[in-house]
Amino acid sequence: MSVVKWRDSYNVGIEQFDQEHHKIVDLINLMFEAVRDKSSKDVVEKICQDVLSYTEYHFANEEQALREIKYPNLEEQLSEHARLRAETQRLQEIIKDRFPEGTVEFYHFLREWLIQHILESDKKYGPYFQQAPSSEGAAT
């Protein structure tokens, strides 16, 4: 297992979302530290909840901004977000039922999902913000 190191290639070109993605990376790294340090179930569950809460906050911001610019791939983005919500809720239950093994599974899922989602999905919307007439007010 390794910590997620932020790379410039993860930037989507929208400052707000780049900052939010960076915060999610920080939270995922807290989960890594909790796993590595064999933290208590209470600590892990708190970090897990923090990751889920902040990710939900980010999704709401992102989805609203994508609606405002009439992003043509919005439905695909919404579907990916829905899949992530369902999987993280499932993994949260696994942590409760199979601690500490479930924690490692949760961390690996978040790490792989974040990198894949940013690089394959979120990177696609950057150019639309540049073209959108309301891009100055949307997600800056």
Protein Blocks (a to p, Z undefined) as FASTA:
>chain_A
ZZddddfklpgoiaklmmmmmmmmmmmmmmmmmmmnopafklmmmmmmmmmmmmmmmmmm
mmmmmmmnopaklmmmmmmmmmmmmmmmmmmmmmmmmccklmmmmmmmmmmmmmmmmmmm
mmmmmmmmmmpmklmmgoZZ
